[in-house]
Structure formats: structure tokens, C-alpha cells
Amino acid sequence: MDYRFLGKAMTPEQLSSMSDKDRNILCAELRDKILNTVSQNGGHLASNLGVVELTVAMLSVFDYKRDSIVFDVGHQSYSYKLLTGRFERFDTLRRKGGISGFPRISESPYDAFDTGHSSTSISAALGIARARDLNKEQKYVVALIGDGALTGGLSYEAINDLGHSKTKMLVILNDNEMSIDRNVGGLSKYLSKLRISSGYISAKKTTESFLKRLGIVGRALIRIIIAIKDFFRFLIYRKKPSMFEDLGLNYYGPVDGHNTAQLIKAFKAVKDIDDPVIIHVLTRKGKGYSFAENNPSDYHGVSSFDLACGVSKTGKGSYTTAFGGALCELAEKNHKIVAVSAAMSQGTGLEPFSMRFPSRFFDCGIAEEHCVTMAGGMAVSGYIPVVAIYSSFLQRAYDQMISDVCFMNSHVVFAIDRAGFVGADGHTHHGLLDLSYLNSMVNMTVFAPRDYRDLRNCLFYAVNEVKGPVALRYPRGSSPFEQDAALYDDPADCIRPHVVSRRGSDFAVISIGKLCLEAERSMAELENEGFCGLHINLSLVKPVPAELICELVSGIGNVFTVEEGILSGGVGESIGRELADCSSSSSCRVINIAAGSPLIKASTPDDQLRTAGLDSESITSRIVSILS
């Protein structure tokens, strides 16, 4: 497609002078560029297609060089990137050395805040607005947040603070699922348009200012007028005043989020309001691409796909689906098993469970802290909650895991998806910290299964044998091993060290979870170099099965641990302490191989392993340098 407007020369300065017709053409070009790029690179599609007009309207009114626009999560920032100097690099989206799928301060001076997790935009924007006031700067601060992100408690903490402080700021509520307040009829639509007009807002400000100068009498009149306004609003809209107004924000809307003219008019109308304002915008996820419009959840985050038929090019199994299938089989036999999701039933493999056992499935929204504490309540009541959350998102519930589950030794099973490197989403979504923070939790048992069969067995053991809190951490994507999902002859095999290969006693390698494959490749490479050693793989990593490891490595001088996590606080450190206390192996030296930093940017998971020094070649090189 030849673009009439979109390109290197297109800047937001041009938007304010464009006609409505030309803006509509630009929006079509933005959708075309996003669709073609995401179909090749993968990415977040439905959410980005839904905010094209909204982004064009924001950049038509607000100065991207001076003002601060903070995106929540950042799933919807592609149009913004295309219009703020990144058109030529957009084909590198989510690739190594390319632009991120999320706003990044290091990538552009026009990105106000690094994002990747939900419900943060209002808090971050309020901090920027307060800094602006302290610096006596003249700029606008805008927070864009979706209705899904409003299920997170952090957003309400921020709204409460914002309304109380009366800081000048604009919150744009992107409502793409259902209207918060239902408005029906022609008069309702007319009054919504009137309320958002600059004339109405100006008259409202002038009247309030005049009445306040009358002192006690004026303030009394203001309360009477508000009561009358709310009464007539209830008669017309059949609703009470907006919840946001009760919290201290000026509420306007709803506004059609796919009508740039209406959006621009609304944004211009509220610019001079000195109090916090929230504009309620209605959009449709996947707008302009029928497959995404009809099934937005399927097109939330996608890998490369065929644009013409909308079918994903990848159809392999995954750890996620293996977990979901095993949990359903367990729940069929044990009616005390319940499943808990933080608005990610499909992404975590719980969708089959939710369909087969709807009364035992609980989606708590984007509220990880609530998920964990709620699960703790179910556990003390005799149920076995299985809480499935991505590794990087579970970090938000660290305190709840400790205080509301571990301290009471409650039997909650944490299914931690996306452990280790996640690929194109980059460092905000890596699950490299979970082993370290799980290691710090009292009473917690931790498994790191290497393949589907191991995952299945660890889950069965976690549900049926462990009496306290237990976590299973497993990676994104498909297993590199044989896809054998059969149970072990003895379920307890998953807690014992697994001897992968015995080539000699020059050294030993202890691999954790999926890195078993890289470690075993390295063992073969080392044998060619003249070094023959022992390879052990652990599924149970907390508590470390110290006695069994000590027996296996007795008499071996150098023991290397390999894990897809960070060095500090990881499994390698635990093994080092245990072996130092073991008489049969106290003289051995333990060398930990892990990622030095979680800040490894977007690329393929294999390339991220190489960057971290965790691929087979890097492991071989490290071991040879020490053994030599």
C-alpha cells in the first residue's frame, strides 16, 4: 500500500491542520502498517487497532515534545510510535536491536514512562504532574488506561490520591469491552455532547468562580445546584453520579473513540480545566480487521500469522497447554481443586478448566495481589487453589504470597508460566526473578519441570503430596524434548535428582528445568574437548535435595550449576551452601552459571540465552576455561 500521509516526513505537528477526511485516511494507513508488521513480527494486535483514532486525536491536541502521555501496559502504543519518529524502524518491532513493543524512555524522548505491566499509568502520570507543578512548568499530563486495567487496585489508589489532591491532569479511559455507565436515547446523546463542549465548560467554571466569591451563601448554592443537576441526570440517564466524580474527578463522556473530530473537540474542551479530568472513550478492539474484531482475545498477543486468513503459522504444543490438560484431569478426580486467574485464563491454559468446571473457576481481573490472598482464604477453608499467573506479573503479589499463604503454610499451588526468557516482549516480561524471590519464602516448595511429562508429574505431586505452598515454574512455548506426557512409575521420582548422563568424573553439571537440553549438548561438546563429567537435572529446586546430590557428586572437584534465572539468590547459591555443609562434598568447588542481569532486551529466546551465556556453547566455554 502506498501511503499518502504516513511515512518518515509525517509528524504530529501536521495533524492539527488536517481535515477530518485526511485524518481518516491516515488512520487507515496506520492500521495497514500495524497489520502488516504484526503479521510478520508478532505483537499486540487487537488493542493497537482499537486506539488508532484515539492516538491521532491525542497527538492533534497535545504537544508530544512538551506534554507527557503515559500509556498503561503499553499494548496500544504502536500508532504513537509510528507518528513520533519511528516509522522507518517500525519493521524492526520486537526484534533484536529493534524498537520495543512497549514505550521505552531509552528508545525515544517522546516516551514518558517505561511500561509493560498493567494499572500503572495514573500513578506514574500523577508523579509527573506533581513534578511539573514543583518545577512550575506549563505542560499537560495525560494518562491513558483501559477498562481492563481498572480492575487492578493500583489504579484506584492513584485515582483516590488524584481526586483528593485536585492535581491538574487528564485521564483517558479507553473502554473497549462494555460501557461503565449505560446511556440510552437521543436526549442522553445530546446532553453528553453538550457537557463536553468548550462553551458549557467555560460557563460552568465562570459560574462556580462567581458563586465561590459569595462565601457561605455561594457554597450553599453550589451544593443545591449539584443536587438538582444529579436529580435531573438520574431522571434522564437512569444513573447516579459517576463513581469518578465521587472520587473527585470531573467526568466527561462517553465519547466515540473512533471519531477523531469528536475526540479532538473533547480534548480541547477540557484542556483549561485546572482540576483532574477523566474522559470516557468507547472503542472496539481489533477495529478494522474482522478476525480481530470478532475474536479480540485471540488477537491480543500473536505470533506471526497469515494476514489473509488470520490463522497463526505456529501450531505446536506448549507447556501452557500441557499444564491446562493435567489440571483438568486432576480436577475431575478431586473436587476440592479450584483454579484462579488474573484476567489471563486463555494465556495461562485455564480456559478448558473454566469451561469444564465453571463453578470452580475464578477470574479475579488484573489484580494479582487479590488473586493470591483470595486463594489463601480458600485454602484455609479446605480447598486447593491453583493460581496460574505469568512469572513477571506474580512479582506484584510478593507480599501476599509471604504474608497470606506462606506464613500460614497454606496449600496453594502457584502455576508460574513464562518463567525464564520470553522473547520479543523483552525485559519487562522476562521471568528471571522468580527463583530468587521464591527461594526467600518460608515453607515454599518449588519445582522447575524440564518437559511436559515432568510438568505433569510435578503438578500431580504438588496437588496430592505437598501440604503447604508450592510453585511450579515453567517456560513459554514448546518443549524441546520428546512430548511424552505419561506419568512416572513412581510419582516421587520428580523430587529426586535425575541423572541425565554419566560420562566421567572430571566435573559435574547440575541443570535446572528446561536448561537440561543446553547442558546436555554442552556435555557432548566437552567430551570432544577431552573432559568427561556427570550431568544431573533437578525438578525439585526448593528444598534442594542435598543428600542425594552429595552422594552423586562425591569425589568430584568442580560442580557447575546452570539455571535460567539470575545469579543472586538463585538455585545455584542454594546448592553451593548445601554442598559446603555436606561432608562428602565439602571440598568441591561450586560455580554458578546464570544470567547476570534481567535487563536483556527483545529478541528470540534462543538469542537471549546466548546473550546471558546460557546456551550450550557458552556453557562449554565457561567450563573449559575453569577446568583448563
Secondary structure, 3 states (H helix, E strand, C coil): CCCCCCCCCCCHHHHHHCCHHHHHHHHHHHHHHHHHHHHHHCEECHHHHCCHHHHHHHHHHCCCCCCEEEECCCCCCHHHHHHCCCCCCHHHCCCCCCCCCCCCCCCCCCCCCCCCCCCCHHHHHHHHHHHHHHHCCCCCEEEEEECCHHHCHHHHHHHHHHHHHCCCEEEEEEECCCCCCCCCCHHHHHHHHHHCCHHHHHHHHHHHHHHHCCCHHHHHHHHHHHHHHHHHHHHHHCCCCCHHHHCCCEEEEEEECCCHHHHHHHHHHHCCCCCEEEEEEECCCCCCCHHHHHCHHHHCEECCECCCCCCECCCCCCHHHHHHHHHHHHHHHCCCEEEEECCCCCCCCCHHHHHHCHHHEEECCCCHHHHHHHHHHHHCCCCEEEEEEEHHHHHHHHHHHHHHHHCCCCCCEEEEECCECCCCCCCCCCECCHHHHHHCCCCCEEECCCCHHHHHHHHHHHHHCCCCCEEEECCCCCCCCCCCCCCCCCHHHHHCCEEEEECCCCCEEEEEHHHHHHHHHHHHHHHHCCCCCEEEEECEEECCCHHHHHHHHCCCCEEEEEEEEECCCCHHHHHHHHHHHCCCCCCCEEEEEEECCCCCCCCCHHHHHHHHCCCHHHHHHHHHHHHC
